């Protein structure tokens, strides 16, 4: 059996901090501008 780091599906941590969630899921200014242009 291959090691976790050798697979396409790495193991995710079981705890994620609020700061990490904010960093990953807060849209960047360019993303907000794009959404503003293409959404009704």
C-alpha positions as CSV (number, residue, x, y, z in Angstrom):
1,X,0.0,0.0,0.0
2,X,1.5,3.4,-0.9
3,X,2.2,6.0,1.7
4,X,-0.4,8.9,2.0
5,X,2.0,11.4,0.5
6,X,2.4,9.2,-2.6
7,X,-1.3,9.1,-3.4
8,X,-3.5,11.6,-5.2
9,X,-5.7,12.0,-2.1
10,X,-3.6,13.4,0.8
11,X,-4.9,13.2,4.3
12,X,-6.6,16.4,5.4
13,X,-6.2,17.7,8.9
14,X,-9.1,17.2,11.2
15,X,-9.0,20.7,12.7
16,X,-9.0,23.9,10.7
17,X,-8.7,27.3,12.4
18,X,-11.2,30.2,11.6
19,X,-8.2,32.2,10.2
20,X,-7.4,29.4,7.8
21,X,-11.0,29.2,6.6
22,X,-11.1,33.0,6.2
23,X,-7.9,32.9,4.1
24,X,-9.1,30.1,1.9
25,X,-12.7,31.1,1.4
26,X,-12.7,34.9,1.3
27,X,-12.9,36.1,-2.3
28,X,-10.0,38.2,-3.6
29,X,-10.8,41.7,-5.0
30,X,-10.3,40.4,-8.6
31,X,-12.8,37.5,-7.9
32,X,-15.3,40.0,-6.5
33,X,-14.9,42.2,-9.5
34,X,-15.4,39.3,-11.8
35,X,-18.6,38.2,-10.0
36,X,-19.9,41.7,-10.1
37,X,-19.4,41.8,-13.9
38,X,-21.0,38.4,-14.7
39,X,-23.7,38.0,-12.1
40,X,-27.2,39.5,-12.3
